[in-house]
């Protein structure tokens, strides 16, 4: 049985991101959302944290129906060259039981 996977990520745009036009940035964000939808993933929350953190501009949480879906999503991001534009750290986990 597949277990729900959560992904916590932190990110900073790279210099390549800032070189894109507004239209190119929008197109890339749309492609990322489409890739997430393709694997039946969900954007739980995306947060801007640049106002209180010098280390990361933002962070978020995504939810996937299985580890295979999370892996497929990562492969789709690699295929679109996403990591040229965003430097990130990710942490995968499963929900812990309530006490």
C-alpha positions as CSV (number, residue, x, y, z in Angstrom):
1,X,0.0,0.0,0.0
2,X,1.4,3.4,-0.9
3,X,2.0,5.8,1.9
4,X,1.5,9.6,1.6
5,X,4.8,11.4,1.4
6,X,5.3,15.0,2.5
7,X,8.2,17.2,1.1
8,X,9.4,20.2,3.0
9,X,11.6,22.4,0.8
10,X,13.5,25.6,1.2
11,X,14.6,27.7,-1.8
12,X,16.5,30.6,-3.2
13,X,16.3,31.8,-6.8
14,X,19.6,31.7,-8.7
15,X,21.1,34.4,-10.9
16,X,19.7,32.6,-13.9
17,X,16.2,33.1,-12.5
18,X,16.7,36.8,-12.3
19,X,17.8,36.9,-15.9
20,X,14.4,35.5,-17.1
21,X,11.7,37.9,-18.3
22,X,8.5,38.0,-16.3
23,X,6.8,36.0,-19.0
24,X,9.5,33.3,-18.8
25,X,9.2,33.1,-15.0
26,X,5.5,32.8,-15.2
27,X,5.7,30.0,-17.9
28,X,8.2,28.1,-15.7
29,X,6.0,28.3,-12.7
30,X,3.1,27.1,-14.7
31,X,5.2,24.1,-15.9
32,X,6.1,23.3,-12.3
33,X,2.4,23.3,-11.2
34,X,1.5,21.1,-14.2
35,X,4.3,18.6,-13.3
36,X,2.9,18.5,-9.7
37,X,-0.6,17.9,-11.0
38,X,0.7,15.2,-13.4
39,X,1.9,13.0,-10.5
40,X,-1.2,13.8,-8.4
41,X,0.8,15.9,-6.0
42,X,-0.6,18.8,-4.0
43,X,0.9,22.1,-3.0
44,X,0.1,22.2,0.7
45,X,1.6,25.6,1.4
46,X,4.2,28.0,-0.1
47,X,5.6,30.8,2.0
48,X,7.8,33.8,1.5
49,X,10.3,34.1,4.3
50,X,12.7,36.6,3.0
51,X,11.4,39.2,5.4
52,X,12.9,37.2,8.4
53,X,15.6,34.9,6.9
54,X,18.8,35.7,5.2
55,X,19.4,32.1,4.4
56,X,16.2,31.2,2.4
57,X,13.8,33.4,0.4
58,X,11.0,30.9,0.8
59,X,9.9,27.4,1.8
60,X,6.9,25.2,1.2
61,X,5.3,21.8,1.7
62,X,4.1,19.4,-1.0
63,X,2.2,16.2,-0.6
64,X,2.5,13.1,-2.8
65,X,0.4,9.9,-3.0
66,X,3.6,7.7,-2.9
67,X,7.4,7.8,-3.0
68,X,7.2,6.9,-6.6
69,X,5.1,10.0,-7.3
70,X,7.7,12.2,-5.5
71,X,10.5,10.6,-7.5
72,X,8.7,11.1,-10.8
73,X,8.0,14.8,-9.9
74,X,11.7,15.3,-9.2
75,X,12.6,13.7,-12.6
76,X,10.1,16.1,-14.3
77,X,11.8,19.1,-12.6
78,X,15.2,17.9,-13.7
79,X,13.9,17.5,-17.3
80,X,12.7,21.1,-17.3
81,X,16.0,22.4,-16.0
82,X,14.3,23.7,-12.8
83,X,17.4,23.5,-10.7
84,X,19.2,25.9,-12.9
85,X,16.8,28.6,-11.7
86,X,16.3,27.5,-8.0
87,X,18.7,26.3,-5.4
88,X,16.8,24.2,-2.9
89,X,17.0,21.7,0.0
90,X,14.3,19.1,0.4
91,X,13.3,16.8,3.2
92,X,10.9,13.9,2.6
93,X,8.8,12.2,5.4
94,X,5.7,10.5,6.3
95,X,3.1,11.6,8.8
96,X,3.7,10.5,12.4
97,X,0.9,9.1,14.5
98,X,-1.0,11.5,16.8
99,X,-0.4,10.9,20.5
